[in-house]
């Protein structure tokens, strides 16, 4: 039996989200960034697509949203992810997702990086990262279908 292929229609999903939100309603969205970061984890969790902030911004606006906030996230952890992705290309294939990797004592450092970044992102916009995060508001002029 052929493997089922997951197809995600992101623009249709965004348009439907805009349709069901009340006027002025907000959407918080976080998606994986940069297709060149695709790895074993993406295959294991069926990631259909990785985005740039420009691409996500265009899709949100096209779907009837006004963007209030847009930034990359997980910038501090990007070097670790790059090391992991390059190791996947050089070493035997990993069967599990990145989430299954046991980092032991290293997890405390990773957690502190995320906490630090969560404080910075309130005031800064990151130029790159593992994810794209956006807060968008339903355009008040957009009519529901």
C-alpha positions in Angstrom: 0.0 0.0 0.0 1.5 3.4 -1.0 2.4 5.8 1.8 -0.2 8.4 2.4 1.0 11.9 1.5 0.0 14.8 3.7 -1.0 17.8 1.7 -1.7 21.1 3.5 -3.5 23.9 1.9 -2.2 26.7 4.1 -3.9 29.6 2.3 -7.3 27.8 2.5 -6.7 27.3 6.2 -5.8 30.9 6.7 -8.8 32.1 4.7 -11.1 29.9 6.8 -9.6 31.2 10.0 -10.2 34.7 8.8 -13.8 33.8 7.9 -14.7 32.4 11.3 -12.9 35.1 13.4 -15.1 38.0 14.5 -14.0 41.4 13.1 -10.9 42.4 14.9 -10.2 38.9 16.1 -6.6 37.8 16.4 -4.6 34.9 15.2 -1.3 33.8 16.8 0.6 31.5 14.4 4.0 29.9 14.7 5.4 27.9 11.8 8.8 26.2 11.0 11.2 28.5 9.2 13.5 28.0 6.2 13.2 25.0 4.0 17.0 24.5 4.0 16.5 23.5 7.7 14.4 20.5 6.7 15.6 17.4 8.5 14.6 14.1 10.1 12.2 15.8 12.5 10.2 17.3 9.7 9.7 13.9 8.1 8.7 12.3 11.4 6.1 15.0 12.2 4.9 15.4 8.6 6.0 19.0 8.2 4.6 20.0 4.8 6.4 23.3 4.4 8.9 25.6 6.1 8.3 29.4 5.7 10.1 32.6 5.5 8.7 35.6 7.3 8.0 37.3 3.9 6.1 34.3 2.6 4.0 34.0 5.8 3.3 37.8 5.8 2.1 37.6 2.2 -0.2 34.7 2.9 -1.7 36.4 6.0 -2.3 39.7 4.2 -3.8 37.8 1.2 -6.1 36.0 3.6 -7.5 39.2 5.1 -5.2 39.8 8.1 -3.3 42.9 9.2 0.0 41.9 10.8 0.6 43.3 14.2 3.8 41.4 15.0 6.2 39.3 12.9 9.5 37.8 13.9 11.7 34.8 13.6 12.0 32.8 16.9 14.4 30.3 18.3 17.3 32.4 17.0 19.7 31.5 19.9 19.2 27.8 19.2 19.7 28.0 15.5 23.5 27.1 15.7 22.6 23.9 17.6 20.0 23.1 15.0 22.4 23.7 12.1 25.0 21.4 13.8 22.2 18.7 14.1 21.1 19.1 10.5 24.7 18.8 9.1 25.3 15.8 11.3 22.2 14.2 9.8 23.8 14.5 6.4 27.1 13.0 7.5 26.1 10.3 10.0 23.7 7.3 9.7 20.1 8.2 9.4 18.3 9.0 12.7 14.9 7.2 13.1 13.4 9.5 15.7 12.3 13.1 15.7 14.5 15.8 17.3 12.1 15.8 20.2 13.1 12.3 21.1 16.8 13.2 21.5 17.8 13.0 25.1 20.0 16.0 25.9 20.2 15.4 29.6 21.9 18.2 31.6 22.0 20.2 28.4 18.2 20.7 28.6 18.6 23.3 31.3 20.8 25.5 29.1 18.3 25.1 26.2 15.5 26.1 28.5 17.4 29.2 29.6 18.1 30.2 26.0 14.3 30.0 25.3 13.5 32.1 28.4 16.0 34.7 27.5 14.8 34.9 23.9 11.2 35.2 25.1 12.2 38.4 27.0 14.1 39.9 24.1 11.4 39.2 21.4 9.0 41.6 23.2 11.3 44.5 22.2 13.3 43.1 19.2 12.5 41.4 15.9 14.9 38.6 15.1 16.3 38.4 11.5 16.5 34.6 11.5 15.5 31.6 13.6 14.0 28.1 13.6 10.4 29.4 13.5 8.4 32.3 12.3 5.9 33.7 14.7 3.2 36.3 13.9 0.2 38.0 15.6 -2.3 39.1 13.0 -5.7 40.8 13.3 -8.7 40.1 11.1 -9.0 43.1 8.8 -12.1 45.1 9.8 -12.9 45.8 6.1 -12.9 42.1 5.2 -16.3 40.6 4.7 -17.0 37.1 5.8 -18.0 34.7 3.0 
